[in-house]
Amino acid sequence: MYSALGNIHKRAIAQLQAVKTNRDIIWYELANHETQISGDLTSVYETLEDYPGITKQMILYEYRGGYYQYCIDNDYF
């Protein structure tokens, strides 16, 4: 049973990565986990750990390199 669910999860990730950039996926999860408020990236790291090509370094880079400033500029607090 778990194997079937795992395969569905992998296919869903592959489909998402086929139509979205890694940056788009990371920014979505940063917003979904409201990291601009908490400043805690742990849940984002855990959510994206199964995504091929997305690393903790990439997530931190996107958070510091643009996402947080975007939230400031648009008053997302």
C-alpha beads as a LAMMPS data file, in Angstrom:
LAMMPS data file: protein, C-alpha beads

77 atoms
76 bonds

1 atom types
1 bond types

-500.0 500.0 xlo xhi
-500.0 500.0 ylo yhi
-500.0 500.0 zlo zhi

Masses

1 110.0

Atoms # bond

1 1 1 0.000 0.000 0.000
2 1 1 2.703 2.487 0.979
3 1 1 4.571 1.716 -2.229
4 1 1 1.550 2.691 -4.333
5 1 1 1.150 5.938 -2.391
6 1 1 4.864 6.636 -2.735
7 1 1 4.638 6.162 -6.496
8 1 1 1.685 8.542 -6.726
9 1 1 3.661 11.100 -4.725
10 1 1 6.671 10.777 -7.056
11 1 1 4.491 11.156 -10.160
12 1 1 2.795 14.230 -8.702
13 1 1 6.184 15.826 -8.026
14 1 1 7.355 15.024 -11.562
15 1 1 4.201 16.517 -13.062
16 1 1 4.548 19.683 -10.992
17 1 1 8.205 20.081 -11.909
18 1 1 7.311 19.639 -15.570
19 1 1 5.136 22.759 -15.547
20 1 1 6.640 24.922 -12.762
21 1 1 10.151 26.168 -12.159
22 1 1 11.957 25.237 -8.975
23 1 1 11.741 28.905 -7.984
24 1 1 7.955 28.873 -8.420
25 1 1 7.641 25.724 -6.326
26 1 1 9.888 27.101 -3.580
27 1 1 8.086 30.443 -3.440
28 1 1 4.725 28.674 -3.275
29 1 1 5.856 26.615 -0.298
30 1 1 7.450 29.627 1.406
31 1 1 4.091 31.408 1.149
32 1 1 2.100 28.314 2.104
33 1 1 4.122 27.918 5.302
34 1 1 4.055 31.690 5.996
35 1 1 7.809 31.825 6.445
36 1 1 7.831 35.606 6.096
37 1 1 6.097 35.679 9.492
38 1 1 7.734 32.757 11.286
39 1 1 11.207 32.942 9.752
40 1 1 11.340 29.149 10.166
41 1 1 12.172 27.227 7.018
42 1 1 12.103 23.758 8.604
43 1 1 8.662 22.775 7.316
44 1 1 9.542 24.005 3.819
45 1 1 12.739 21.923 3.847
46 1 1 10.711 18.880 4.906
47 1 1 8.010 19.447 2.289
48 1 1 10.485 19.821 -0.556
49 1 1 13.004 17.153 0.447
50 1 1 11.554 14.693 -2.101
51 1 1 11.795 17.158 -5.002
52 1 1 14.747 16.295 -7.249
53 1 1 17.010 19.275 -7.814
54 1 1 15.663 21.362 -4.924
55 1 1 18.151 21.705 -2.093
56 1 1 18.139 23.419 1.278
57 1 1 20.646 25.881 -0.126
58 1 1 18.270 26.770 -2.960
59 1 1 15.389 27.289 -0.551
60 1 1 17.479 29.525 1.698
61 1 1 18.773 31.457 -1.326
62 1 1 15.234 32.119 -2.574
63 1 1 14.060 33.113 0.897
64 1 1 16.917 35.549 1.463
65 1 1 17.451 36.492 -2.161
66 1 1 14.022 37.727 -3.052
67 1 1 11.034 36.197 -1.332
68 1 1 11.411 38.051 1.967
69 1 1 11.912 41.408 0.249
70 1 1 8.909 40.691 -1.969
71 1 1 6.841 40.163 1.193
72 1 1 8.098 43.443 2.645
73 1 1 7.325 45.323 -0.573
74 1 1 3.794 43.892 -0.672
75 1 1 3.060 44.061 3.076
76 1 1 2.530 40.313 3.481
77 1 1 2.834 40.429 7.263

Bonds

1 1 1 2
2 1 2 3
3 1 3 4
4 1 4 5
5 1 5 6
6 1 6 7
7 1 7 8
8 1 8 9
9 1 9 10
10 1 10 11
11 1 11 12
12 1 12 13
13 1 13 14
14 1 14 15
15 1 15 16
16 1 16 17
17 1 17 18
18 1 18 19
19 1 19 20
20 1 20 21
21 1 21 22
22 1 22 23
23 1 23 24
24 1 24 25
25 1 25 26
26 1 26 27
27 1 27 28
28 1 28 29
29 1 29 30
30 1 30 31
31 1 31 32
32 1 32 33
33 1 33 34
34 1 34 35
35 1 35 36
36 1 36 37
37 1 37 38
38 1 38 39
39 1 39 40
40 1 40 41
41 1 41 42
42 1 42 43
43 1 43 44
44 1 44 45
45 1 45 46
46 1 46 47
47 1 47 48
48 1 48 49
49 1 49 50
50 1 50 51
51 1 51 52
52 1 52 53
53 1 53 54
54 1 54 55
55 1 55 56
56 1 56 57
57 1 57 58
58 1 58 59
59 1 59 60
60 1 60 61
61 1 61 62
62 1 62 63
63 1 63 64
64 1 64 65
65 1 65 66
66 1 66 67
67 1 67 68
68 1 68 69
69 1 69 70
70 1 70 71
71 1 71 72
72 1 72 73
73 1 73 74
74 1 74 75
75 1 75 76
76 1 76 77
